[in-house]
Amino acid sequence: MALTGGVVRRLFHGAVDSLLESSYVRRRLWRAWGPIVASRDPAFRADVGLLSVPERYRNALGGCGRRCQTTGPAPIFVTARFRSGSTFLWQIFRNIPQCTAYYEPLNERRWFLQRAGDQGIDPTHVGVDDYAKEYAGLSGLDGIFSKDWAFDALYMDTWNADSRLFSYIRTLIDNAQGRAVLQFNRIDFRLPWLRAQFPQAKILHLYRDPREQWMSVQSRTAPVPLDYQCTEGSDLNLFYTLEWARDLRTVFPFLDPVDAGHPYAVHYMLWRLSYSFGACFGDISVAYEDLCTRFFDTMSEIGNNLEIEMPDLQTLSTLNHGTITERWRGYAPIEWYREIERECDRKMAAFFDHTGTREARA
């Protein structure tokens, strides 16, 4: 028997109601949209501030401090995009005796559960034979860790709340021997939250030429054709470029891959955003090219800024296997890049002209 329009509507409405009553669906909706809704600035925030606890109660109450204050040396957070030389920088800190350098703490591979020989070392990570030794004895972190951190809610502002992420990072800091160094590839758009939660930390921002980085992003797949156009179903192995854009487009609509067109446009806009976040919230920004070609001067600048005593830089320089190339010139004509970059710059400028920007540190 044919269904009438009224019956179809009732069935549809019933199905929607059932979905919305599901705790699983509600959790997923909050995961996707809650941080975006919460990031808006309700009027009451302009009228009410968090006041201090009255003096007479402070001795009896245990939670009156301002954010996270650690008892040891200030941790160092390294923020960088994928394929920007961050593994090289991590190796350097790993070889500084007073540091415990954690490799990619938000990586879905959960290094605290990895065993020697099971880690699948990336052959481009010259000199690396394991990623996980600093995580030894921390298997209990599995009860805190969330795989969602690698792909979901990649944008976090100062008003976001994620007590599990806070506890995870705090546990790593507290278990470090000496100074904790956390090398992130998944924190750049969470830097406002990270800075607010760990105000005493030092943030080191690493970046790389976006065109050359694009060539490295394609290292696990055949080169993307120059006339390729993204669709909603595009599934290219580009170090999560499209996956990140789909998550972040709820905050930055211009990142929608379908509207962006070629994946390089998505990559370039992510690069520009990441650079802006790093320059605004970091204590020092370092170019990968300078780390390779001006190693001694650059490492001295890092040491002075982060207030860390560097060991013999001549010894550390043996870790420097970086070479500066221009492979991007063999991928496409220079005008092809410029045309895409100009259009991306136009879109982003229009967006930020309307939303306002935070200036980079002086």
C-alpha positions in Angstrom: 0.0 0.0 0.0 1.4 3.4 -0.9 2.3 5.7 1.9 0.7 9.1 2.1 2.6 12.3 2.8 1.3 12.4 6.3 2.4 8.9 7.1 5.8 9.5 5.7 6.2 12.7 7.8 5.1 10.9 11.0 7.6 8.0 10.3 10.4 10.5 9.6 9.6 12.6 12.7 9.4 9.4 14.8 12.8 8.3 13.5 14.3 11.7 14.3 12.8 11.7 17.8 14.2 8.2 18.5 17.7 9.3 17.3 17.7 12.4 19.5 16.6 10.4 22.5 19.6 8.1 22.0 22.4 8.9 24.5 25.0 7.8 21.9 23.6 10.3 19.3 23.4 13.1 21.8 27.1 12.5 22.8 28.1 12.5 19.2 26.2 15.7 18.5 27.8 17.4 21.5 31.2 16.2 20.4 30.7 17.7 17.0 28.8 20.9 17.8 29.1 21.5 21.6 32.6 23.1 21.4 31.4 25.4 18.6 28.3 26.5 20.5 30.2 26.9 23.7 32.8 29.0 22.0 30.3 31.8 21.4 30.5 34.7 23.8 27.3 34.8 25.8 26.3 38.2 27.2 26.8 37.2 30.8 30.5 36.7 30.3 30.8 40.4 29.8 29.1 41.1 33.1 30.3 38.5 35.5 33.9 37.4 36.3 35.1 34.6 38.5 35.8 36.2 41.9 38.3 35.0 44.5 37.2 32.7 47.3 36.7 34.7 50.5 39.9 34.7 52.6 38.2 33.0 55.6 37.5 29.9 53.5 40.7 29.5 51.6 42.6 27.3 54.0 39.8 24.8 54.1 39.1 24.6 50.4 41.4 22.6 48.0 40.7 24.1 44.6 41.3 27.8 44.8 44.4 28.0 42.6 44.5 29.6 39.2 44.7 26.9 36.6 47.6 24.4 36.5 50.6 25.2 38.6 53.3 22.5 38.5 56.0 22.1 41.2 58.8 21.3 38.8 60.4 23.2 35.9 58.0 24.7 33.4 57.1 22.2 30.7 57.8 22.9 27.0 55.2 22.3 24.4 56.3 21.9 20.8 53.6 22.7 18.2 54.0 21.9 14.5 52.2 20.6 11.5 52.8 17.2 10.1 56.0 16.9 8.0 57.5 20.1 9.3 60.6 18.6 10.9 59.1 18.2 14.3 60.5 14.7 14.7 64.0 16.1 14.2 63.3 18.7 16.9 62.0 16.0 19.2 65.2 14.0 18.7 67.2 17.1 19.8 65.3 17.4 23.0 65.5 13.7 23.5 69.3 14.1 23.6 69.3 16.8 26.2 69.9 15.1 29.6 67.7 17.3 31.7 64.6 16.7 29.5 62.1 14.0 29.0 60.8 14.4 25.4 57.4 12.7 24.6 56.8 12.0 21.0 53.3 13.0 19.6 51.3 12.5 22.8 48.0 12.6 21.0 48.9 10.1 18.3 46.2 7.4 18.1 48.8 4.7 18.3 49.1 5.2 22.0 52.8 5.0 22.6 52.4 4.1 26.3 51.1 0.6 25.1 53.8 0.1 22.4 56.4 -2.5 22.7 59.9 -2.4 21.2 59.9 -3.6 17.6 56.1 -3.0 17.2 56.3 0.7 16.4 56.6 0.8 12.6 59.4 3.4 12.4 58.8 5.9 9.5 61.9 5.5 7.2 62.1 9.3 6.7 62.7 9.7 10.5 66.5 9.3 10.2 68.2 8.0 13.3 65.0 7.1 15.2 64.7 3.5 16.4 61.7 3.9 18.7 59.1 6.5 19.7 58.0 5.2 23.0 60.7 4.7 25.6 59.7 7.9 27.5 56.2 6.4 28.0 57.5 3.3 29.8 55.5 2.5 32.9 52.6 4.8 31.9 50.2 2.1 30.5 47.6 3.4 33.0 47.2 6.4 30.7 45.0 4.1 28.6 42.2 4.8 31.0 42.4 8.5 30.3 43.4 8.6 26.6 40.8 9.3 23.9 41.4 8.4 20.2 39.0 11.3 19.4 41.8 13.7 20.3 43.5 12.8 17.0 40.6 13.7 14.7 37.7 15.4 16.5 37.2 18.8 18.2 40.6 20.0 16.8 39.7 23.6 17.6 39.6 24.5 21.3 39.4 28.0 22.7 40.0 29.2 26.2 36.4 28.3 27.2 36.5 24.7 26.2 36.5 22.0 28.9 38.2 18.7 28.5 39.2 17.3 31.9 40.6 14.1 30.4 42.9 15.9 28.1 44.1 18.1 30.9 44.7 15.1 33.2 46.6 13.3 30.4 48.9 16.1 29.7 49.4 16.8 33.5 50.3 13.1 34.1 53.0 13.2 31.4 54.4 16.4 32.9 54.4 15.0 36.4 56.1 11.7 35.4 58.9 13.4 33.5 62.4 13.1 34.7 63.6 16.7 34.7 61.9 19.0 32.3 58.9 17.7 30.3 58.9 18.3 26.6 55.7 17.4 24.7 56.1 17.4 20.9 52.6 17.8 19.4 51.4 17.6 15.8 47.7 17.9 16.9 47.6 20.9 19.2 48.0 23.9 16.9 44.3 24.8 16.9 44.0 24.0 20.6 46.8 26.4 21.6 44.3 29.0 23.2 43.1 26.2 25.5 46.6 24.9 26.2 47.9 28.3 27.1 45.0 29.0 29.4 45.3 25.6 31.2 49.2 25.7 31.5 50.1 29.3 31.7 53.6 28.7 33.0 54.5 26.5 30.1 56.8 27.5 27.3 55.5 27.0 23.7 57.9 26.4 20.8 56.3 26.8 17.4 58.0 25.1 14.4 57.0 25.8 10.8 58.2 25.0 7.3 57.9 26.3 3.7 54.3 25.4 2.8 55.1 24.4 -0.7 57.9 22.0 0.3 55.8 20.7 3.1 53.1 19.9 0.6 55.5 17.7 -1.3 56.3 15.9 2.0 52.6 15.5 2.8 52.3 13.5 -0.4 55.1 11.2 0.5 52.8 8.2 1.2 50.8 8.4 -2.0 51.1 9.2 -5.7 51.3 13.0 -6.5 47.8 14.5 -6.6 46.9 15.6 -10.1 47.0 19.3 -10.7 43.4 19.3 -11.9 42.1 17.3 -9.0 38.9 18.6 -7.4 37.9 17.6 -3.9 34.5 16.0 -3.3 32.8 15.2 0.0 34.0 11.6 -0.5 37.6 12.4 -1.3 39.8 10.0 0.6 43.5 10.9 0.0 46.4 9.9 2.2 47.7 13.3 2.9 48.5 13.2 6.6 44.9 13.9 7.6 44.7 17.1 5.5 41.1 16.5 4.4 40.0 14.9 7.6 41.3 18.0 9.6 39.6 20.3 7.2 36.2 18.6 7.6 36.4 18.9 11.4 37.6 22.5 11.4 35.2 23.8 8.7 32.6 24.2 11.5 34.8 27.0 12.8 36.6 28.1 9.6 34.0 27.5 6.8 36.6 28.3 4.0 38.3 25.0 4.9 35.5 22.9 3.4 37.4 20.7 0.9 34.6 20.9 -1.7 34.7 24.7 -1.8 38.5 24.8 -1.6 38.9 22.7 -4.8 42.4 21.3 -5.0 43.9 19.7 -1.8 46.8 22.0 -2.0 44.4 24.9 -1.2 43.3 23.0 1.9 46.9 22.4 2.9 47.9 26.0 2.4 45.0 27.4 4.4 45.7 24.9 7.2 49.3 26.0 7.1 48.4 29.7 7.3 46.0 29.2 10.2 48.5 27.0 12.0 51.2 29.5 11.6 49.0 32.3 12.9 48.0 30.3 16.0 51.6 29.4 16.7 52.9 32.9 16.2 50.1 34.3 18.4 50.3 31.8 21.3 53.9 30.6 21.1 56.9 32.0 23.0 59.2 31.4 20.0 58.6 30.6 16.4 61.3 28.7 14.5 61.6 27.9 10.8 62.6 24.3 9.9 64.9 25.8 7.3 66.8 27.8 9.9 67.0 24.7 12.2 68.8 22.9 9.4 71.0 25.7 7.9 71.6 27.8 11.0 71.7 25.0 13.6 74.0 26.5 16.2 72.5 30.0 16.1 68.9 28.7 16.1 69.5 26.2 19.0 71.1 29.0 21.0 68.0 31.2 20.4 65.8 28.3 21.5 67.9 27.7 24.6 67.8 31.3 25.7 64.1 31.7 25.1 63.1 28.5 26.8 65.6 29.1 29.6 67.2 25.7 29.1 70.9 24.9 29.3 71.9 23.3 26.1 74.6 20.5 26.1 77.4 20.5 23.6 75.7 21.8 20.4 78.4 20.2 18.3 77.2 16.8 19.5 73.6 17.7 18.9 74.4 18.8 15.4 75.1 15.2 14.4 71.4 14.7 14.5 70.9 17.3 11.7 70.2 15.3 8.6 67.9 17.9 7.1 68.4 19.1 3.5 66.7 22.1 2.0 65.2 21.4 -1.4 62.7 22.9 -3.8 60.9 19.8 -4.9 57.8 21.8 -5.3 59.1 23.4 -8.5 59.0 20.0 -10.2 55.3 19.4 -9.2 53.7 22.5 -10.7 54.5 25.8 -12.3 55.0 28.7 -9.9 51.9 30.5 -11.2 49.8 27.4 -10.3 50.8 27.8 -6.7 50.3 31.6 -6.7 46.9 31.5 -8.2 45.6 29.0 -5.5 47.4 30.9 -2.7 45.9 34.3 -3.8 42.4 32.9 -3.8 43.0 31.3 -0.4 44.4 34.5 1.0 41.4 36.4 -0.3 38.9 34.0 1.5 40.8 34.1 4.8 41.2 37.8 4.8 37.5 38.3 4.2 36.7 35.9 7.1 39.1 37.5 9.6 38.1 41.0 8.6 34.6 40.2 9.9 35.6 38.2 13.0 38.6 40.1 14.3 42.1 38.8 14.9 44.5 38.5 17.7 47.9 40.1 16.9 51.0 38.0 17.1 53.4 38.8 20.0 55.8 41.7 19.4 
